[in-house]
Amino acid sequence: MTDAKPDANILIAHAQQPEIACSNCAACCCQLEVMLLTETGVPERYIATDEWGGEVMLRLDDGWCAALDRDSMRCSIYERRPLICREFEMGSPECQDERRGMSSIYR
């Protein structure tokens, strides 16, 4: 049995990274185009039709999803959000890529 200790550099790097959570994010994913692939009960007022006739989440003139509550920066239809939003997992590589892209905007 060995008493292997974690590399100190790994511990320091981990400690310096902020926790990944929706509560400390700029709602990066709420600026992505979201196609409606399945029926989840998204209210009609949040649905738009793209140039090919497909249903997508309505985005406002500034690019943000219309279902985003601007005060809390949280989804106002979370329980009825589209499949793509359900599969875009917090902390996933895709989430981290979007957060990195947005961090350069908010510096």
C-alpha positions as CSV (number, residue, x, y, z in Angstrom):
1,M,0.0,0.0,0.0
2,T,1.3,3.4,-0.9
3,D,0.6,6.8,0.5
4,A,0.4,8.6,-2.8
5,K,-0.4,12.3,-2.3
6,P,-2.0,14.5,-4.9
7,D,0.2,16.8,-6.9
8,A,0.2,20.2,-5.1
9,N,-0.1,22.0,-8.5
10,I,-3.3,20.2,-9.2
11,L,-4.8,21.1,-5.8
12,I,-3.8,24.8,-6.3
13,A,-5.3,24.9,-9.8
14,H,-8.5,23.3,-8.6
15,A,-8.8,25.7,-5.7
16,Q,-8.4,28.7,-8.0
17,Q,-11.2,27.7,-10.4
18,P,-14.6,29.1,-9.5
19,E,-17.4,26.6,-8.9
20,I,-19.4,26.0,-12.0
21,A,-23.0,26.7,-11.3
22,C,-25.9,28.3,-13.1
23,S,-26.1,30.8,-10.2
24,N,-22.7,32.3,-11.0
25,C,-23.0,32.3,-14.7
26,A,-24.0,35.0,-17.2
27,A,-26.7,32.7,-18.7
28,C,-24.3,32.0,-21.6
29,C,-26.5,29.1,-22.9
30,C,-29.5,31.5,-23.1
31,Q,-27.9,33.1,-26.2
32,L,-27.6,29.9,-28.2
33,E,-30.1,29.0,-30.8
34,V,-32.4,26.3,-29.5
35,M,-34.4,24.0,-31.8
36,L,-37.6,22.5,-30.5
37,L,-37.2,18.8,-31.3
38,T,-39.8,17.3,-28.9
39,E,-42.9,18.5,-27.2
40,T,-42.1,19.7,-23.7
41,G,-44.9,22.2,-23.2
42,V,-43.0,25.3,-24.1
43,P,-45.6,28.1,-24.2
44,E,-46.4,29.4,-27.7
45,R,-45.3,32.9,-26.8
46,Y,-41.7,31.6,-26.6
47,I,-41.7,29.8,-29.9
48,A,-40.5,31.2,-33.2
49,T,-40.2,29.7,-36.7
50,D,-36.7,29.7,-38.3
51,E,-36.0,30.4,-42.0
52,W,-36.4,26.7,-42.8
53,G,-39.8,26.4,-41.1
54,G,-38.5,24.7,-37.9
55,E,-39.6,25.7,-34.4
56,V,-37.0,27.4,-32.3
57,M,-37.0,29.2,-29.0
58,L,-37.8,32.9,-29.6
59,R,-34.9,35.2,-29.1
60,L,-35.3,38.9,-28.4
61,D,-33.6,41.5,-30.6
62,D,-30.5,41.5,-28.3
63,G,-30.0,37.7,-28.8
64,W,-31.2,36.5,-25.4
65,C,-33.8,33.8,-25.1
66,A,-37.3,35.2,-24.5
67,A,-37.9,32.8,-21.6
68,L,-34.9,34.1,-19.7
69,D,-36.0,36.1,-16.5
70,R,-33.7,39.1,-16.8
71,D,-33.8,39.8,-13.0
72,S,-32.7,36.4,-11.9
73,M,-30.9,35.3,-15.1
74,R,-32.7,32.0,-14.8
75,C,-35.1,30.2,-17.1
76,S,-38.7,31.2,-16.5
77,I,-40.0,28.0,-18.0
78,Y,-37.4,25.6,-16.4
79,E,-39.8,22.7,-15.9
80,R,-41.0,23.0,-19.5
81,R,-37.7,23.9,-21.1
82,P,-36.8,22.3,-24.5
83,L,-34.9,19.0,-24.8
84,I,-31.7,20.7,-25.9
85,C,-31.8,22.9,-22.8
86,R,-32.3,19.8,-20.7
87,E,-29.3,18.1,-22.3
88,F,-27.0,21.1,-22.0
89,E,-25.6,20.0,-18.7
90,M,-24.2,22.5,-16.2
91,G,-20.4,22.0,-16.1
92,S,-20.3,19.9,-19.3
93,P,-17.5,20.6,-21.8
94,E,-20.0,22.6,-23.9
95,C,-21.1,24.6,-20.9
96,Q,-17.5,25.4,-20.0
97,D,-16.7,26.4,-23.6
98,E,-19.6,28.9,-23.6
99,R,-18.6,30.2,-20.2
100,R,-15.0,30.8,-21.4
101,G,-16.4,32.7,-24.4
102,M,-18.6,34.9,-22.3
103,S,-15.9,35.6,-19.7
104,S,-13.9,37.6,-22.3
105,I,-17.0,39.8,-22.8
106,Y,-17.6,40.5,-19.1
107,R,-14.0,41.2,-18.0
